[in-house]
Amino acid sequence: MTEANIHPLAIVDPNAQVDFSAHIGPFCIIGPDVVIGPE
């Protein structure tokens, strides 16, 4: 996973794939095997 704009209060599983252009806000929970593509 590259560096995305992930809020410190978000929980992102290490197996998730988050595009660097994504913005993950506070209190978001991204589970394992989730793929968030560009924009």
N, CA and C atoms as an extended XYZ file, in Angstrom:
117
Properties=species:S:1:pos:R:3:atomname:S:1:resname:S:1:resid:I:1 pbc="F F F"
N         0.859       -1.181        0.000 N   MET     1
C         0.000        0.000        0.000 CA  MET     1
C         0.897        1.234        0.000 C   MET     1
N         0.634        2.132       -0.917 N   THR     2
C         1.388        3.378       -0.937 CA  THR     2
C         0.758        4.356        0.040 C   THR     2
N         1.415        5.474        0.249 N   GLU     3
C         0.901        6.473        1.184 CA  GLU     3
C        -0.340        7.154        0.609 C   GLU     3
N        -1.452        6.978        1.255 N   ALA     4
C        -2.693        7.663        0.894 CA  ALA     4
C        -2.993        8.674        1.992 C   ALA     4
N        -3.976        9.509        1.763 N   ASN     5
C        -4.398       10.472        2.774 CA  ASN     5
C        -5.342        9.750        3.731 C   ASN     5
N        -4.787        9.130        4.763 N   ILE     6
C        -5.558        8.341        5.715 CA  ILE     6
C        -5.559        9.052        7.067 C   ILE     6
N        -6.750        9.380        7.547 N   HIS     7
C        -6.885       10.073        8.826 CA  HIS     7
C        -6.383        9.173        9.955 C   HIS     7
N        -5.745        9.741       10.969 N   PRO     8
C        -5.220        8.926       12.083 CA  PRO     8
C        -6.295        8.140       12.837 C   PRO     8
N        -7.554        8.578       12.785 N   LEU     9
C        -8.623        7.862       13.478 CA  LEU     9
C        -9.262        6.770       12.617 C   LEU     9
N        -8.798        6.608       11.381 N   ALA    10
C        -9.305        5.544       10.512 CA  ALA    10
C        -8.575        4.244       10.831 C   ALA    10
N        -9.263        3.137       10.581 N   ILE    11
C        -8.662        1.816       10.761 CA  ILE    11
C        -8.579        1.168        9.382 C   ILE    11
N        -7.353        0.861        8.947 N   VAL    12
C        -7.146        0.251        7.638 CA  VAL    12
C        -6.377       -1.046        7.829 C   VAL    12
N        -6.979       -2.144        7.391 N   ASP    13
C        -6.327       -3.448        7.491 CA  ASP    13
C        -5.061       -3.454        6.625 C   ASP    13
N        -3.986       -4.060        7.110 N   PRO    14
C        -2.741       -4.085        6.321 CA  PRO    14
C        -2.875       -4.834        4.998 C   PRO    14
N        -3.895       -5.675        4.840 N   ASN    15
C        -4.094       -6.404        3.585 CA  ASN    15
C        -4.963       -5.641        2.593 C   ASN    15
N        -5.454       -4.467        2.968 N   ALA    16
C        -6.258       -3.648        2.059 CA  ALA    16
C        -5.339       -2.952        1.060 C   ALA    16
N        -5.875       -2.695       -0.133 N   GLN    17
C        -5.141       -1.955       -1.158 CA  GLN    17
C        -5.830       -0.610       -1.349 C   GLN    17
N        -5.158        0.453       -0.929 N   VAL    18
C        -5.727        1.798       -1.012 CA  VAL    18
C        -4.857        2.623       -1.952 C   VAL    18
N        -5.473        3.148       -3.017 N   ASP    19
C        -4.740        3.973       -3.973 CA  ASP    19
C        -4.242        5.249       -3.303 C   ASP    19
N        -3.084        5.746       -3.760 N   PHE    20
C        -2.492        6.941       -3.147 CA  PHE    20
C        -3.377        8.171       -3.289 C   PHE    20
N        -4.314        8.158       -4.242 N   SER    21
C        -5.186        9.326       -4.436 CA  SER    21
C        -6.424        9.290       -3.536 C   SER    21
N        -6.605        8.208       -2.791 N   ALA    22
C        -7.792        8.076       -1.935 CA  ALA    22
C        -7.672        8.952       -0.695 C   ALA    22
N        -8.812        9.379       -0.183 N   HIS    23
C        -8.890       10.130        1.065 CA  HIS    23
C        -9.773        9.337        2.019 C   HIS    23
N        -9.173        8.810        3.078 N   ILE    24
C        -9.894        8.004        4.059 CA  ILE    24
C       -10.100        8.869        5.295 C   ILE    24
N       -11.354        9.136        5.627 N   GLY    25
C       -11.687       10.050        6.713 CA  GLY    25
C       -11.689        9.393        8.081 C   GLY    25
N       -11.929       10.206        9.117 N   PRO    26
C       -11.957        9.684       10.486 CA  PRO    26
C       -13.097        8.684       10.671 C   PRO    26
N       -12.848        7.706       11.504 N   PHE    27
C       -13.818        6.674       11.878 CA  PHE    27
C       -14.165        5.704       10.745 C   PHE    27
N       -13.450        5.774        9.606 N   CYS    28
C       -13.647        4.791        8.538 CA  CYS    28
C       -12.961        3.491        8.932 C   CYS    28
N       -13.560        2.387        8.544 N   ILE    29
C       -12.970        1.073        8.785 CA  ILE    29
C       -12.855        0.372        7.436 C   ILE    29
N       -11.619        0.087        7.029 N   ILE    30
C       -11.347       -0.580        5.763 CA  ILE    30
C       -10.839       -1.979        6.095 C   ILE    30
N       -11.593       -2.988        5.704 N   GLY    31
C       -11.289       -4.365        6.073 CA  GLY    31
C       -10.268       -5.020        5.159 C   GLY    31
N        -9.963       -6.286        5.458 N   PRO    32
C        -8.984       -7.031        4.658 CA  PRO    32
C        -9.526       -7.308        3.255 C   PRO    32
N        -8.622       -7.377        2.303 N   ASP    33
C        -8.936       -7.696        0.904 CA  ASP    33
C        -9.807       -6.645        0.219 C   ASP    33
N        -9.932       -5.451        0.807 N   VAL    34
C       -10.662       -4.347        0.173 CA  VAL    34
C        -9.719       -3.658       -0.808 C   VAL    34
N       -10.241       -3.293       -1.979 N   VAL    35
C        -9.459       -2.566       -2.980 CA  VAL    35
C       -10.164       -1.243       -3.241 C   VAL    35
N        -9.474       -0.137       -2.979 N   ILE    36
C       -10.000        1.200       -3.266 CA  ILE    36
C        -9.125        1.784       -4.360 C   ILE    36
N        -9.710        1.948       -5.542 N   GLY    37
C        -8.970        2.405       -6.706 CA  GLY    37
C        -8.837        3.913       -6.753 C   GLY    37
N        -8.264        4.403       -7.844 N   PRO    38
C        -8.041        5.847       -7.979 CA  PRO    38
C        -9.351        6.623       -8.030 C   PRO    38
N        -9.326        7.762       -7.375 N   GLU    39
C       -10.438        8.706       -7.315 CA  GLU    39
C       -11.720        7.993       -6.991 C   GLU    39
